[in-house]
Amino acid sequence: MEPQAPPRVRVGVVGTGRVGAVLAAALARAGHPVVAAYAVSEGSRRRAEALLPDVPLLAVDEVLAEADLGLLTVPDDVLPELVAGIAATGAVRPGQLLMHTSGRYGCAVLDPVRRVGALPLAVHPVMTFTGTSLDLERLAGVPFALTAPEVLAPVAELLVMEMGGESFWVQEESRPLYHAALAHGANHLAALVGSTLDLLRLAGVQEPDRVVAPLLAATLDNALRIGDAALTGPVARGDARTVGAHLAAIGEVYPEARAAYLALARLAADRALAAGLLRPDAAEALLDILGEQARR
């Protein structure tokens, strides 16, 4: 006897932004028919046309009426209001799967629809999206953070596997911290790199992206592999006067970057000291300089 294929569900996607259109297309590629979508902006409509051709664009309640699985892919701050509105309009059927992709929230945000019989899933892909077909191939091996009732765990894991991802679990109460960690790393890394390039341009360096790329790539690789042992430079060595000179130079041309350097230097010093990289006597002089600079 041939093994049975996993059951197919009709998918309705509410929000065809960069994430929603791609994940819906990934589910369609896995054999789940996308039967309806909701799109407001012109960009969302273009993405739906490109990635979900021939899928009708309907109102939210009509999308959910057509679907066994409602995929809610709206911004974090919009999600609670959307869920409350869906529950109030009676658009959800008992036994219908509702899956959101917010990093911030677990399943509690879906309580209004769970009370009327919906089955909640929180599935967050740890990836940045372009909203194009390129993302479909990039989904291979992407980690997805899952939060769901235990009875629905196999369903969540199967859907992630079918989209090409790999599952890991985050507890409901840990979702805000989990999301904060990702935002801190990804968003602040982008801002840090951007300000680094600006400072190099102000220093007269031509093609600063080409100059700094090997250093930053190696640093990221080292940090992921060996953690705080990757810390190098004047802070990790305790070169307090050099750090003071850096702050003075940056402050003359880019005060906002000076504030960031100061905060990150303090964080790096604390971590280097805890890791045994920074000698206590050197740390004392360094922390004195950082404290003095912070008061200016």
C-alpha positions in Angstrom: 0.0 0.0 0.0 1.3 3.4 -1.0 1.7 5.9 1.9 -1.1 8.4 2.1 -0.3 12.0 1.1 -0.8 14.5 4.0 -4.2 16.2 3.9 -4.5 19.3 1.8 -6.2 22.5 3.3 -7.7 25.4 1.5 -5.6 28.5 2.4 -6.9 32.1 2.7 -4.3 34.8 3.3 -5.2 38.0 5.0 -2.4 40.4 4.0 -0.3 39.9 1.0 2.7 41.9 2.1 6.2 40.6 1.8 5.7 37.8 4.2 2.1 36.8 3.4 2.4 36.5 -0.3 5.5 34.4 -0.1 4.3 32.0 2.6 1.0 31.6 0.8 2.9 30.8 -2.4 5.1 28.3 -0.5 1.9 26.5 0.8 0.5 26.5 -2.7 3.8 24.9 -4.0 3.3 22.2 -1.3 -0.1 21.4 -2.7 -2.4 23.5 -0.5 -4.7 25.5 -2.8 -4.8 29.2 -2.0 -8.4 30.0 -2.5 -8.6 33.7 -1.6 -6.6 36.7 -0.4 -7.1 40.1 1.1 -4.9 43.0 -0.1 -5.3 46.7 0.4 -2.2 48.6 -0.9 -1.2 48.7 -4.5 2.1 46.9 -3.6 0.2 44.1 -1.9 -2.0 43.7 -4.9 1.0 43.5 -7.2 2.6 40.9 -5.0 -0.6 38.9 -5.0 -0.8 39.1 -8.8 2.8 38.0 -9.1 3.0 35.2 -6.5 -0.7 34.1 -6.3 -2.0 34.4 -9.9 -5.7 33.9 -10.4 -6.4 34.0 -6.6 -9.4 36.2 -6.1 -9.0 39.3 -3.8 -11.9 39.4 -1.4 -12.9 41.1 1.9 -11.5 39.5 5.1 -14.7 37.7 6.1 -15.0 36.3 2.5 -11.4 35.1 2.5 -12.0 33.2 5.8 -15.3 31.8 4.6 -13.4 30.1 1.7 -10.5 28.8 3.8 -9.7 25.9 6.1 -6.6 27.7 7.1 -6.6 31.4 7.6 -3.1 32.9 7.3 -3.0 36.2 9.1 0.1 38.2 7.9 -0.4 41.7 9.1 1.9 44.0 11.1 2.3 43.2 14.8 0.5 46.3 16.0 -2.5 45.6 13.7 -2.9 41.9 14.6 -4.9 42.2 17.9 -7.4 44.6 16.3 -7.8 42.3 13.2 -8.4 39.3 15.4 -11.0 41.1 17.5 -12.8 42.2 14.3 -12.8 38.7 12.9 -14.3 37.3 16.1 -16.9 40.1 16.3 -18.1 39.5 12.7 -18.6 35.8 13.2 -16.3 35.0 10.2 -14.6 32.0 11.9 -15.9 28.5 11.9 -15.3 26.0 14.7 -12.3 23.8 13.8 -10.9 26.3 11.4 -7.1 26.8 11.6 -6.0 30.4 12.1 -2.2 31.0 11.8 -0.5 34.3 12.3 3.2 35.1 11.5 3.9 37.8 14.1 7.1 37.4 16.0 5.9 39.4 19.0 2.8 37.3 19.8 2.1 33.7 20.6 -1.3 32.2 20.6 -2.9 34.4 23.3 -3.5 37.1 20.8 -5.9 34.6 19.0 -8.0 34.1 22.1 -11.0 36.0 20.7 -11.3 33.6 17.8 -10.3 30.5 19.9 -13.3 31.2 22.1 -15.5 30.7 19.0 -13.8 27.5 18.0 -10.8 28.4 15.9 -7.6 26.4 16.2 -4.7 28.8 16.9 -1.1 28.6 15.5 1.7 31.2 15.9 4.4 30.6 13.2 7.2 33.1 12.8 9.9 32.7 10.1 13.3 34.0 11.2 14.1 35.6 7.8 13.8 39.0 6.1 11.6 39.0 3.0 11.7 40.8 -0.3 8.2 39.7 -1.2 9.4 38.2 -4.5 9.7 34.7 -5.8 13.4 34.7 -4.7 12.2 34.2 -1.2 10.6 30.8 -2.0 14.0 29.3 -2.5 15.5 31.1 0.5 12.9 29.5 2.8 14.8 26.2 2.6 16.1 25.5 6.1 14.8 28.7 7.5 14.0 28.4 11.3 10.4 29.0 12.2 9.4 29.8 15.8 6.3 27.9 16.8 3.8 28.5 19.6 0.7 26.4 19.6 -1.4 24.1 21.8 0.2 20.7 22.3 -2.5 19.0 20.3 -1.8 21.2 17.3 2.0 20.8 17.4 2.1 18.2 14.6 0.0 20.4 12.4 2.3 23.4 12.9 5.4 21.4 12.3 4.0 19.8 9.2 3.1 23.2 7.7 6.5 24.5 8.4 8.2 21.5 6.9 6.0 21.8 3.8 7.1 25.4 3.4 10.7 24.3 3.5 11.5 25.5 7.0 12.7 24.0 10.3 10.7 24.3 13.5 11.7 25.3 17.0 9.4 26.1 19.9 9.0 29.3 21.9 6.8 29.4 25.0 3.9 31.8 25.0 5.4 33.9 27.8 8.8 34.1 26.1 7.5 35.5 22.8 8.1 39.2 23.6 11.7 38.5 24.7 12.3 36.2 21.7 11.1 38.9 19.3 13.1 41.6 21.1 16.2 39.5 20.7 15.7 39.2 16.9 15.0 42.9 16.5 18.0 43.8 18.6 20.3 41.7 16.5 18.9 42.3 13.0 17.6 45.8 13.1 20.4 47.3 15.3 23.0 45.4 13.2 21.7 47.1 10.1 21.8 50.5 11.9 25.2 49.8 13.2 26.6 48.9 9.8 25.0 51.9 8.2 26.5 54.3 10.8 29.9 52.6 10.3 29.7 53.3 6.6 28.8 56.9 7.3 31.7 57.4 9.6 34.1 55.9 7.0 32.7 58.3 4.4 33.2 61.2 6.8 36.8 60.0 7.2 37.3 60.2 3.4 37.3 56.5 2.7 36.2 55.7 -0.8 33.9 52.6 -1.2 33.5 52.0 2.5 31.3 49.0 2.0 34.1 47.2 0.1 36.6 48.2 2.7 34.7 47.0 5.7 32.9 44.0 4.4 35.7 41.4 5.2 36.0 42.7 8.7 32.3 42.7 9.4 31.7 39.3 7.8 34.6 37.7 9.8 33.4 39.3 13.0 29.9 38.0 12.6 31.1 34.5 11.7 33.4 34.5 14.8 30.7 35.8 17.1 28.3 33.1 16.0 31.0 30.3 16.3 32.9 31.3 19.5 30.7 33.9 21.2 32.4 36.5 23.4 35.8 35.1 22.6 35.4 37.0 19.3 35.6 40.3 21.1 38.7 42.2 20.0 39.8 45.8 19.8 40.4 48.6 22.3 37.5 47.8 24.5 38.4 44.2 24.9 42.0 45.2 25.6 41.1 47.9 28.0 42.7 50.7 25.9 40.8 53.4 27.7 42.6 56.4 26.1 42.0 55.0 22.7 38.3 54.6 23.4 38.2 58.2 24.7 39.8 59.4 21.5 37.2 57.5 19.5 34.4 59.1 21.3 35.8 62.6 20.8 36.4 62.0 17.1 32.9 60.6 16.5 31.3 63.3 18.6 32.7 66.0 16.4 31.0 64.7 13.2 28.1 62.4 14.2 26.8 62.8 17.8 24.1 60.1 17.4 26.8 57.5 16.5 28.8 58.6 19.5 25.9 57.7 21.8 25.6 54.3 20.2 29.4 53.7 20.4 29.3 54.7 24.1 26.4 52.3 24.9 27.9 49.4 22.9 31.4 50.0 24.4 29.9 49.6 27.9 28.1 46.4 26.9 31.3 45.0 25.2 33.3 45.9 28.3 30.9 44.1 30.6 30.9 41.0 28.4 34.7 41.0 27.9 35.2 41.3 31.7 32.8 38.5 32.4 34.5 36.3 29.7 37.9 36.9 31.3 39.2 38.8 28.2 39.5 42.1 30.0 41.7 42.4 33.0 39.9 43.9 36.1 42.5 46.7 36.4 42.2 47.6 32.8 38.4 47.4 33.1 38.4 49.9 35.9 40.2 52.6 33.9 38.0 51.9 30.8 34.7 52.0 32.8 35.9 55.3 34.4 36.4 56.8 30.9 33.0 55.5 29.7 31.3 56.8 32.8 32.9 60.3 32.4 32.0 60.4 28.7 28.4 59.4 29.5 28.0 62.4 31.8 29.0 64.8 29.1 
